[in-house]
Amino acid sequence: MKHARQRGVALLVAIVIFAIATTVAAAVTYSKTMTARRAYATFSMEQALQAGMAAEALASIALEDGASKSTTDLTQDWAQALDPLEIPDSGIWIQSKVEDMQGRFNLNSVIEEDTATHTFRTNQHQWEVFSNLLRDLDIDVRYADLLVDWIDPDNQPTSAGGEDTLYLSQNPPYRPPNTFITHTSELLALPGFGAENYRKIAPYVTALPQSAKFNPCTANKLMLDEALNDPANQSQYRNMTDEELTTQREKGCWPSKNVYTGVITSNSQLKQKVDDAVLETSEWFRLRTNIRIGTAEYVLYSLLYREPGSNKIRTMQRSFGSE
């Protein structure tokens, strides 16, 4: 009887040891599999980055070639989409498109420097342009004031804006940066702005240095009307069909600066403000590159700057999967 009990204990010990060994083996196998997957993901991401940099090089050639032109318009090589292209002997496919960012509204332009006091104040003209854009997109116009307070360096809220007190009451609490925006996604930090509003406005806005001016040659129909900011010409361009706009732009820059600002006839002060904010050449561009590696797909956004004078192209910002 005692011998039988000992055999039962030995069997139980053997089962426990087998279970432990199986668990350890499974854990080791899982760990090795996850390590291999992480390594592949890291390697794949690095491949995607290098492929994106190759697309940047191609875009740079086209942008440098177009720098000698007197205008930056959609007939030039940089504005033509790159068809799907395989990088030789790599199995990596890329497809890219360059967009002129100066055809959008620059969020940083809602404030301006007061040269007399060396302080920043609301740029009333650009504030009105942004307010009208918000209204036409069915977004609360109070975000124009909130944007001003988000950027300006003082701690005094504007009429419908907010400073530290507003943001410290959020959950979790945070503070406004009180400096220029570096990415349009910062709009999501404004209280209650939300992803839906961001999806509406994202195609129309950018975050560039204040020196960047609006280029009517490459702007879409809505932005042409908004940037004009003329009550007498609120729907001059948005009522055009896409075909009409395309036909007008087949020969080059349209509307030219003279044509664009020339419709403002009843307000000389407004005309001067629009003249000061408009230029027919651009320095800031965004390259969107779709990259396919096996079954994995990536989207790389690259902000490109064309240096005045030298016309060299510099990549100022990169982000995967997000504008």
C-alpha positions as CSV (number, residue, x, y, z in Angstrom):
1,M,0.0,0.0,0.0
2,K,2.8,2.3,0.9
3,H,4.6,1.5,-2.4
4,A,1.5,2.4,-4.4
5,R,1.2,5.7,-2.6
6,Q,4.8,6.5,-3.5
7,R,4.2,5.7,-7.2
8,G,1.2,8.1,-7.1
9,V,3.3,10.9,-5.7
10,A,6.0,10.3,-8.3
11,L,3.4,10.5,-11.0
12,L,2.0,13.7,-9.6
13,V,5.5,15.2,-9.4
14,A,6.1,14.2,-13.0
15,I,2.9,15.8,-14.2
16,V,3.7,19.0,-12.3
17,I,7.2,19.1,-13.8
18,F,5.8,18.5,-17.3
19,A,3.2,21.3,-16.8
20,I,5.9,23.7,-15.6
21,A,8.2,22.8,-18.6
22,T,5.3,23.2,-21.0
23,T,4.4,26.7,-19.5
24,V,8.1,27.8,-19.7
25,A,8.4,26.5,-23.3
26,A,5.2,28.3,-24.3
27,A,6.4,31.5,-22.6
28,V,9.8,31.3,-24.3
29,T,8.2,30.6,-27.7
30,Y,5.8,33.5,-27.2
31,S,8.6,35.8,-26.2
32,K,10.7,34.8,-29.2
33,T,7.7,35.3,-31.5
34,M,6.9,38.7,-30.2
35,T,10.6,39.7,-30.3
36,A,10.7,38.6,-33.9
37,R,7.5,40.6,-34.7
38,R,8.9,43.7,-33.0
39,A,12.1,43.4,-34.9
40,Y,10.2,43.0,-38.2
41,A,8.0,46.0,-37.4
42,T,11.0,48.1,-36.5
43,F,12.8,47.0,-39.7
44,S,9.7,47.6,-41.8
45,M,9.2,51.1,-40.3
46,E,12.8,51.9,-41.1
47,Q,12.3,50.6,-44.6
48,A,9.2,52.8,-45.0
49,L,11.2,55.8,-43.7
50,Q,14.0,55.2,-46.2
51,A,11.4,54.8,-49.0
52,G,9.7,58.0,-47.9
53,M,13.1,59.8,-48.1
54,A,13.5,58.5,-51.6
55,A,10.2,60.1,-52.5
56,E,11.4,63.3,-50.8
57,A,14.4,63.3,-53.1
58,L,12.2,62.9,-56.2
59,A,10.0,65.7,-55.0
60,S,13.0,67.9,-54.3
61,I,14.2,67.6,-57.9
62,A,10.8,68.7,-59.2
63,L,10.6,71.6,-56.7
64,E,14.1,72.8,-57.5
65,D,13.3,72.7,-61.2
66,G,10.2,74.8,-60.7
67,A,11.9,77.4,-58.5
68,S,13.0,79.5,-61.5
69,K,9.4,80.1,-62.6
70,S,7.9,83.5,-61.7
71,T,4.9,81.8,-60.1
72,T,4.2,78.6,-58.2
73,D,1.2,77.0,-59.9
74,L,-0.4,73.6,-60.6
75,T,0.9,73.2,-64.1
76,Q,4.4,72.6,-62.8
77,D,6.0,69.2,-62.4
78,W,6.0,69.1,-58.6
79,A,2.1,69.3,-58.7
80,Q,1.7,66.1,-60.7
81,A,1.0,63.0,-58.7
82,L,3.6,60.2,-58.8
83,D,2.1,57.0,-60.1
84,P,2.8,53.8,-58.1
85,L,6.5,53.0,-58.4
86,E,8.4,50.0,-57.3
87,I,11.9,50.6,-55.8
88,P,14.0,48.1,-57.9
89,D,14.6,44.7,-56.3
90,S,13.1,45.6,-53.0
91,G,9.4,44.8,-53.3
92,I,8.6,48.2,-51.9
93,W,6.0,50.4,-53.7
94,I,5.6,54.1,-53.3
95,Q,3.1,56.7,-54.5
96,S,3.4,60.4,-53.7
97,K,1.8,63.8,-54.1
98,V,3.0,67.3,-53.3
99,E,0.7,70.0,-52.1
100,D,1.4,73.7,-51.8
101,M,0.8,74.5,-48.1
102,Q,0.6,78.2,-48.9
103,G,-2.7,77.6,-50.6
104,R,-4.2,77.0,-47.1
105,F,-4.9,79.3,-44.1
106,N,-1.8,79.7,-41.8
107,L,-3.0,79.3,-38.2
108,N,-0.1,81.2,-36.9
109,S,-1.2,84.3,-38.8
110,V,-4.0,85.1,-36.4
111,I,-1.5,87.2,-34.4
112,E,1.0,89.8,-35.5
113,E,3.9,91.7,-33.9
114,D,3.3,95.3,-32.8
115,T,6.7,96.8,-33.9
116,A,6.2,99.8,-31.7
117,T,5.9,97.9,-28.5
118,H,7.5,94.6,-29.6
119,T,4.5,92.7,-28.3
120,F,2.0,90.4,-30.1
121,R,-1.6,91.3,-30.8
122,T,-4.6,89.9,-32.8
123,N,-4.2,90.2,-36.5
124,Q,-7.8,91.4,-37.1
125,H,-7.8,90.7,-40.8
126,Q,-6.6,87.1,-40.4
127,W,-8.8,86.6,-37.4
128,E,-11.8,87.5,-39.6
129,V,-10.6,85.1,-42.3
130,F,-10.4,82.2,-39.8
131,S,-13.7,83.1,-38.2
132,N,-15.4,83.0,-41.6
133,L,-13.8,79.7,-42.4
134,L,-15.1,78.3,-39.1
135,R,-18.6,79.6,-39.7
136,D,-18.7,78.2,-43.2
137,L,-17.6,74.8,-42.0
138,D,-20.2,74.9,-39.2
139,I,-17.7,75.1,-36.4
140,D,-18.1,77.4,-33.4
141,V,-16.4,80.7,-34.2
142,R,-15.3,81.1,-30.6
143,Y,-12.3,78.9,-31.6
144,A,-10.9,81.9,-33.4
145,D,-10.4,83.7,-30.0
146,L,-9.3,80.4,-28.4
147,L,-6.6,80.0,-31.1
148,V,-5.4,83.6,-30.5
149,D,-4.9,82.9,-26.8
150,W,-3.4,79.5,-27.5
151,I,-0.6,81.3,-29.5
152,D,-0.1,84.8,-28.0
153,P,2.5,85.0,-25.2
154,D,0.4,87.0,-22.8
155,N,-1.9,85.6,-20.1
156,Q,-4.9,87.9,-20.8
157,P,-7.8,86.1,-22.4
158,T,-9.6,87.7,-25.4
159,S,-13.4,88.1,-25.4
160,A,-14.3,84.5,-26.1
161,G,-10.9,82.9,-25.5
162,G,-9.1,81.5,-22.5
163,E,-5.8,81.2,-20.8
164,D,-4.5,79.2,-17.9
165,T,-7.7,79.2,-15.8
166,L,-9.6,77.6,-18.7
167,Y,-7.1,74.9,-19.4
168,L,-6.3,74.1,-15.8
169,S,-10.0,73.2,-15.3
170,Q,-9.8,70.5,-18.0
171,N,-9.5,66.8,-17.1
172,P,-6.6,66.3,-17.1
173,P,-5.4,69.9,-16.6
174,Y,-2.8,71.5,-18.8
175,R,-1.6,74.9,-19.9
176,P,-1.6,76.7,-23.3
177,P,1.9,76.9,-24.8
178,N,1.6,80.6,-25.6
179,T,3.8,80.2,-28.7
180,F,3.4,79.4,-32.3
181,I,1.7,76.2,-33.5
182,T,4.0,73.6,-35.1
183,H,1.3,71.2,-36.3
184,T,-2.4,71.7,-37.1
185,S,-3.4,68.8,-34.8
186,E,-2.8,71.3,-31.9
187,L,-6.4,72.4,-32.6
188,L,-7.5,69.3,-30.9
189,A,-6.1,70.7,-27.6
190,L,-8.7,73.5,-27.7
191,P,-11.5,72.6,-25.3
192,G,-14.3,70.6,-27.0
193,F,-12.8,71.0,-30.5
194,G,-13.0,67.3,-31.2
195,A,-12.0,65.0,-34.0
196,E,-15.1,65.7,-36.1
197,N,-14.3,69.5,-36.3
198,Y,-10.7,68.6,-37.0
199,R,-11.7,66.4,-40.0
200,K,-13.7,69.3,-41.4
201,I,-11.0,71.9,-41.1
202,A,-7.8,69.9,-41.7
203,P,-7.8,70.3,-45.5
204,Y,-7.9,74.1,-45.2
205,V,-5.4,74.9,-42.6
206,T,-1.6,74.7,-42.0
207,A,1.0,75.7,-39.4
208,L,3.8,77.7,-41.0
209,P,6.0,80.6,-40.0
210,Q,4.3,84.0,-40.1
211,S,6.3,85.1,-43.1
212,A,4.5,82.5,-45.3
213,K,1.9,84.3,-47.5
214,F,-1.2,83.0,-49.2
215,N,-0.8,81.7,-52.8
216,P,-4.1,82.1,-54.8
217,C,-2.6,80.1,-57.7
218,T,-2.8,76.8,-55.8
219,A,-5.7,77.4,-53.2
220,N,-9.0,75.6,-53.4
221,K,-12.3,77.4,-54.1
222,L,-13.4,77.9,-50.5
223,M,-10.0,79.3,-49.4
224,L,-10.0,81.7,-52.4
225,D,-13.2,83.2,-51.1
226,E,-12.2,83.1,-47.4
227,A,-8.8,84.7,-47.9
228,L,-10.3,87.5,-49.9
229,N,-12.5,88.4,-46.9
230,D,-14.6,90.7,-49.0
231,P,-18.4,90.9,-48.2
232,A,-19.0,91.9,-51.8
233,N,-17.4,88.8,-53.1
234,Q,-18.2,86.1,-50.7
235,S,-19.0,83.3,-53.2
236,Q,-17.1,84.3,-56.3
237,Y,-15.0,81.1,-56.4
238,R,-16.9,78.5,-54.5
239,N,-19.8,78.7,-57.0
240,M,-17.4,77.6,-59.8
241,T,-17.4,74.0,-60.8
242,D,-14.2,72.0,-60.5
243,E,-14.0,71.8,-64.3
244,E,-14.2,75.6,-64.6
245,L,-11.4,76.1,-62.1
246,T,-9.2,73.4,-63.7
247,T,-9.7,75.0,-67.1
248,Q,-8.7,78.4,-65.8
249,R,-5.5,76.9,-64.3
250,E,-4.4,74.9,-67.3
251,K,-2.3,77.8,-68.6
252,G,-0.6,78.7,-65.3
253,C,-1.3,80.8,-62.3
254,W,-5.0,81.6,-61.8
255,P,-6.2,83.8,-60.3
256,S,-3.1,86.0,-60.4
257,K,-2.5,88.4,-57.6
258,N,-3.7,91.3,-59.7
259,V,-6.9,89.4,-60.7
260,Y,-7.5,88.2,-57.2
261,T,-7.2,91.5,-55.4
262,G,-8.5,93.5,-58.3
263,V,-12.1,92.6,-57.5
264,I,-11.9,94.6,-54.2
265,T,-13.1,98.0,-55.4
266,S,-15.1,99.4,-52.5
267,N,-12.6,99.1,-49.7
268,S,-9.0,100.3,-50.3
269,Q,-7.9,99.4,-46.8
270,L,-9.1,95.8,-47.2
271,K,-7.4,95.6,-50.7
272,Q,-4.1,96.7,-49.1
273,K,-4.4,94.0,-46.4
274,V,-5.1,91.3,-48.9
275,D,-2.3,92.6,-51.2
276,D,0.1,92.3,-48.2
277,A,-1.0,88.8,-47.4
278,V,-0.8,87.4,-51.0
279,L,2.1,86.2,-53.1
280,E,2.2,84.1,-56.3
281,T,5.2,82.1,-55.3
282,S,5.5,79.5,-52.5
283,E,8.2,78.1,-50.3
284,W,6.4,75.5,-48.2
285,F,5.1,72.2,-49.5
286,R,3.8,69.0,-48.0
287,L,4.6,65.6,-49.6
288,R,2.3,62.7,-48.9
289,T,3.9,59.3,-49.6
290,N,1.9,56.1,-49.6
291,I,4.3,53.2,-49.0
292,R,3.5,49.5,-49.3
293,I,5.9,46.8,-48.0
294,G,4.5,43.3,-48.4
295,T,1.1,43.5,-46.8
296,A,2.0,46.5,-44.6
297,E,1.0,50.0,-45.6
298,Y,2.4,53.3,-44.3
299,V,1.6,57.0,-45.0
300,L,4.4,59.5,-44.5
301,Y,3.8,63.2,-44.4
302,S,6.9,65.4,-45.1
303,L,6.9,69.2,-44.7
304,L,9.3,70.6,-47.3
305,Y,10.9,74.1,-47.4
306,R,12.3,75.6,-50.5
307,E,15.0,78.0,-49.5
308,P,14.8,81.4,-51.2
309,G,17.9,82.2,-53.3
310,S,19.6,78.8,-53.2
311,N,16.3,76.9,-53.9
312,K,17.6,74.0,-51.9
313,I,14.9,71.7,-50.4
314,R,15.0,70.9,-46.7
315,T,12.7,68.5,-44.9
316,M,11.4,70.4,-41.8
317,Q,9.0,67.8,-40.4
318,R,8.0,64.2,-40.8
319,S,5.0,62.3,-39.4
320,F,3.7,58.8,-40.1
321,G,-0.1,58.3,-40.6
322,S,-1.2,61.7,-39.5
323,E,-1.4,65.1,-41.3
